[in-house]
Amino acid sequence: MSTAETTTRVGKLVRDRIPEIIQNDGAEPVTYVAGPEEFRARLREKLREEVAEFLEADDVAAPGELADVAEVLLALAADLGISPEQLEAMRLAKADERGGFAGRIVWTGNR
């Protein structure tokens, strides 16, 4: 299923306990389990959603939104067969090779 097809299909990817929480609130959730291709496409959609929420959040809400982004990142990594430890090792390797962002450096071009 392409990303365009998932965006036209009803529903959205939610955390695993959301149906239970909905039931505890007295409603009856209607759900299904996405297949592998749809799951990957919906995770990408979810990443866009969570990043947008983070970008719009104030400093009080931002940490919680960033945690949501991290949850989706870990799910995407798992879907690609990458453990959290492998992802961190990849991050560290890139940081060792190219640096991180602690220096707050802004590039404006070359002379």
C-alpha positions in Angstrom: 0.0 0.0 0.0 1.5 3.3 -1.0 1.6 6.3 1.3 -1.1 8.0 -0.8 -3.3 5.0 -0.3 -2.9 5.0 3.5 -3.7 8.7 3.7 -7.1 8.1 2.0 -7.9 5.1 4.2 -9.8 5.8 7.4 -8.0 5.7 10.7 -4.6 6.5 12.0 -1.8 4.6 13.7 -2.1 4.8 17.5 -0.1 3.5 20.4 -0.8 -0.1 21.5 -2.7 0.8 24.7 -5.0 3.4 23.1 -7.9 0.9 22.4 -7.7 -0.2 26.1 -7.8 3.4 27.2 -10.8 4.1 25.0 -12.6 1.1 26.4 -11.9 2.2 29.9 -13.5 5.5 29.0 -16.7 3.7 28.1 -16.4 3.7 24.3 -15.9 0.8 21.9 -12.9 1.3 19.7 -12.9 0.0 16.1 -9.4 -1.2 15.1 -7.5 -3.5 12.8 -3.9 -4.6 12.6 -2.0 -3.1 9.7 0.0 -5.3 7.4 3.8 -4.7 7.1 3.6 -2.3 4.1 0.8 -0.3 5.5 2.5 -0.2 9.0 5.7 1.3 7.5 3.7 3.9 5.6 1.6 4.8 8.6 4.8 5.1 10.8 6.1 7.6 8.3 2.8 9.5 8.5 3.0 9.3 12.3 6.5 10.7 12.2 5.3 13.7 10.2 2.4 14.2 12.6 4.6 14.0 15.7 7.3 16.3 14.3 4.7 18.9 13.4 3.3 18.7 17.0 6.8 19.1 18.4 7.5 22.1 16.1 4.2 23.8 17.3 4.7 23.0 21.0 5.8 25.6 23.5 8.7 24.9 25.8 6.4 23.2 28.4 4.9 20.7 26.0 8.0 20.2 23.8 9.6 17.5 25.9 6.5 15.3 25.8 6.2 15.8 22.0 9.9 15.0 21.6 9.3 11.8 23.5 6.5 11.0 21.0 8.9 11.6 18.1 11.5 9.3 19.8 8.8 6.5 20.2 8.0 6.7 16.5 11.8 6.7 15.6 12.3 3.6 17.6 9.3 1.9 15.9 10.6 2.8 12.5 14.1 1.5 13.4 12.5 -1.8 14.6 10.5 -2.1 11.4 13.8 -1.8 9.5 15.3 -4.5 11.7 17.5 -2.0 13.7 17.7 -2.3 17.5 17.8 0.8 19.7 21.4 -0.1 20.4 22.3 -0.3 16.7 20.5 3.0 16.1 22.5 4.6 18.9 25.8 3.1 17.5 24.9 4.5 14.1 24.2 7.9 15.6 27.5 7.9 17.5 29.4 6.9 14.4 27.9 9.8 12.5 28.6 12.1 15.4 32.2 10.9 15.5 32.6 11.4 11.7 30.7 14.7 11.2 30.1 16.0 14.7 26.9 16.7 16.6 25.0 20.0 17.1 26.4 21.1 20.5 28.5 23.8 18.9 25.4 25.5 17.5 27.2 26.2 14.2 25.2 27.8 11.4 26.7 27.5 7.9 26.0 30.4 5.6 27.9 29.3 2.5 31.4 29.3 1.1 33.8 32.1 -0.1 
